Amino acid sequence: MVTMQDDVIFFEAASPPQLTHKIVFLAIGNDRLETVLKEKLAELYQDFEAYSVRDLSTLQERLAQVDHVDLVITLRSNAQGGVLQSLEIIQSVKSTFALAEGIVIVGNEDDEGKKLLTKAKRSKIRTVSGERVSISQIEQEMKQVIEKWGVKEKVGQIIHVEAAKGGSGATSFIAQLAVSLATEGKRALIVDQKKGVHFWFGVQLGTKVKLTPSIDLIHNYELIGHETTNYDYILVDGNSVEGKDHHILILDPSEEAIGKAKGKIEARTKIILNQALPQIMAKEVIEHEIDHPIQMVIEHDREAYMLALASHKPNPIPDFNLLLD
């Protein structure tokens, strides 16, 4: 950039683009073409790793070795190589890493090719087709993906939910909030540091568990890594985390909870009053005591709560968007 001031010209050096390490899966089944694609990728984008995949079984092994995938390129099985289930390989990656881009090289648009093109279009997967597919066609699709890499990725908003005291309902609220987000098409990652949320979904707590297509669960905040770009929201049940976008504090109408809440409230905190106990203090009295407004009151229904827990189907929270303004 050049700027002028009187007789002096200032040359301001442009900052070099900040490259982010990218991971690419190649299911090509043709060594020569795979080598060429790696060379083209290196010309277009320097900081990447490429993994070879032969089939869905190999894919699962590879997925276990990485914490994110940015691009998958597959070649439809043909006389020159390729792989079976070329589209299914991309779909399987995207089911784990939603932001991964896919390119399937279809080749001939015969009856099977046309079916593959239609399925790919429905799944929003890029395609390259034609009787004679050229390297330049494939390179053009790769360029379009890599141009998007230059755009800052959306990082999931962090919501830290905690209870003023044990038993106030933070864990069950996180399960319900995740379901609420999923019903609106959002992807949520639950960080179950207190090791209680998994009971709500009837799963064993492991390193990572897929609860639904839109909800995943891990037990340690430190394991998130690159995966913050795969989710709209990260819900943390446990110790306080730095850099959180939302802080939700749940308390019940007891003197103990109100006393402990005072030391946890921040300016950004949204308070939820959970009527899990018989009414002890009115909402207005509690707000005066803690010197902070209550954003939402939950009328706790014990029977509905127990039914939802037994069925492992947390109920969505009405008007939950009020908490995320």
N, C-alpha and C positions, 0 to 999 in steps of 0.2 A: 504494500500500500504506500502511496506517495502523498504527502501533505505539504502545503505551501505556507510559509510565514515570512512576509517581506521578501528578502533576497535569498532566503535559505530554503533548501529542499531537504526534507527529512524522509529518509527511506526506512520504513518500519518493516522489519522482517516478519513475515507471516509465520504463525506457529505451525509446526508440522502436525499433521493429523495424528490423533492419539489412537493407535491401533490396539484392538482388543483381541486377545487370543481366541481363535475360533476353532471349532471341531467339525470336520466334514466326514461323513460316512459315504463310501463308494461301494455300491453293489453292482459291479459291471460284468464280471465273469469273462473279461478279455484283458489280458495283461497289457497289451500294447495301448489300447484305448485308455485304460486306467492310468498308465504312465503319462500319456498326453494330457489327460485332464488334470493330473497333479501339477504338470508343468504350467498349464494355463492358469490354474489357481495361484501358483507362485508368482506369475506375472501380474495378476490382478490384485493379490492381497498376500503380504509376506508372512504374517503371523498366524499360521494355522497348522493344525495336525490333521492328517488324513488316515482313516481306518478302513481297511478292506473288510467287506461283509459278503459271505457267499449265499446265505439263506437266513430264514427266521431264527434258526437255532444259533448260528454264529452271531446274529444280531443281538440276542439276549446276553451273550457273553460280553460283547463289546459295550453294550449299554451299562453293564455292571462296572465297567472300567472308567467311565466318564461321569462328570457331574453336569454336563450340558451338551447339546448337539445343536449346531447352527444350520447345517445344510446336509441333505441326503440326495445323492444322485444314483439312480438305478437304470439299468438297461434291460428292456424286455427280452426274454429268452428268444434266441434266433440261431441261425446256422453259424454265425460268427461269434457266438458266446452269449452273454447275458445271463440273467438269473430268473428262476421261477418266482412267482409271487412278488414281482417288482413293485407293484403298487402297494401291496400289503406291508412290505418292509418300511416304506415311507409312512404309512398310516400308523404302524406300530411305534415308530420313533415319535411321531407327533402326539400319540396318546400319552407318552411319558414327558416329552418336552414340547409343549404346545406351540412355542414360537419357532420351532425348527421349520425351515423351508424345504420343499421337496421338488426335485426335477426327475421325471421319468421319461426316458428315451424310448419312444414307442416304435418308431420305424414305420413299416408298412401299415397303411390304414385299411387292412383287410377287416373281415367281420370281427375278429377278436381284437384287432387294434382299435376299431371304432368303439367297442365296448369299453376298452381300457381308457380311451380318451374321455368318454362320457363320465366314467367313474372318477377319473382324476379331476375333471372340471367340477364335479359335485363336491369333492373334498378340497377344492382350492389348491390343487397341486399343479405345478407348472409341467408342461409337456413339450417334447420335441418330436415331430413326426414327419413322415414323407417317405417316398420310395427310396431316396438316397439322402440320408441325414448327414450333414457336414459338421465338421468340428466348429466352424464359425457359428452355426445355429446353436449348438450347445453352449459355446462361449458367450453368446448374446444373453442367454437365460442366466448364466452364472453372473454376468456383469450386473444384471438387474437386481439380483439378490445382494451382491456385494455393495452396490450403491446404497442399499437400505442399511447395510452395516455401518455406514458413515453417520447415520442418524442416531442420536442418543436413544438408547433403549429405555423403555418405560420400566422403572423399578417399582416393585410392589410396595404399597403403603403398609407400614407396620402398625398394627393395633395391639397395644399391650392391655390385657384385661387382668385385673386383680381384685381380690376381695378385701374389704376392710378387715375382716377376720375370717377364720376358717368356717366353712359351712354356709357362707352367704350366697353361693351359687355362681361363682366365676366360671368354674369348669363347665357346668351345664350351659351357661350363657354362651361360651365360646362355641360349643357344639351347635347350638341353635343359630348363632350368628353365621357360622360357616354355611349352614343349610340355607339361610336367608340369602346370602350372597350368591350361592350356586343357583338359586331359583331365578335370579336376575341375570344369569349368564356370566357371572364373575368366577374367576379361578381363585381358590383360597388354599393357603398352606397353613396348617395348624402346627405350632411348635409346642409340644406337650411336655414342658419341663417338669411339671408336677406329676406326670404319669397317671392322669386320670381321665383325660378326654377319650382315650381309646376304648374305655368301657362303654361309652355312649354309642359307639359304632360296632361293638361286638368283635373287635380285632385284637390280636396280640400286638403289643408294642414292640416295634423293631426299628431299624435304622430309618426306613421309609416305608410307609404303607399307603397304597392308593385306596381311598375310601369310596369315592365315586369318581366319574370322569372329571369332575370339577373340584374335588377336594382331596388333598394329600395330607399326610401326617408324618412328622418326624419328632424325635424326642429331645433333640439338642439344638439349641439356637446356632451353635457354631457350625453345624453341618449345612447351613443354608447355602453359603458360597454363591456361585453364579446363579442359583435357582431363583433369586429374587426377581429376575426378569421373566420368569415363567408364570408369575402369579400377579393378580390384581391386588390381593391383600395377603399379608402374613399375620396370622393371629397368634399371639404369644400368651400362653398360660403358665406363669411362673415368675422367675426373678425379673426385676425391672431391667429394661434394655435401653441403651442409649440410642438417640436418633429416632425415637418412635414418632410417628405422625399423629397417632391418636392414643389417648390414655383414658381407659374406662375403669371406673371404680364402682364396685357393687357393695352395697351395705344393706343390712336388715335393720329394722327399727328398734334396735336395742342400744342401751347405753354403752355397752362394751364396743360394739361396732362403730358407733358414732365417735367415741373417744379415740379409737385407733385410726379412724378415717382422717382425722385432723392432721396427722403426720404424713399422710400419703397424697394429699390433694395438691395439684399443680394448677397453674392458670388455665391450662388446656384441658384439664380433667372434666370428663362427662360423668356425672353421678347417676347411678341407677339404684332406686330403692326397691328391694325385693321383699314383698310382703309374705315372707316365708314363715314368720312368727305372728302370733296374735298382735294386733296393733298396740304398740306401747307408746309411740310418740307420733303426732301428726306430722305430715310432710312439712308444713310451714315451720313447726318447732325445730325440726331437724335442720332445715335450711338455715335457720337463725343460729343454731348451735355450731354448725360447721362453716358458716359464713361463705356458703357456696350454693348455687342453685342446683336443684335436682332435675335432671334432664328427662328421666323416664321412670315411671312406676310400674312394676310388674306385679300383677295380681296372681300370686302363686296358687296354682291348682294342684294339690297333692296327687289326686287320682290321675289327672292327665300327665303329670310328671312321671309317675311310676309306670304308666302304660307306654309312654314314649321311651323310657329307659329299657323296659323289658323287650320292646320291639326293635330297639336300636335305630329308631327313627326320630331324631330330635325335631321338635316343631319349629317352624320359622318364627321370627320375631316381627310382629306388626310394627310398621313405622320405624324400622331399624336405621333407615337413612338419616334420621334425626341425629344419630350419634356420630355420623361421619361427615357432617357439614364442614 
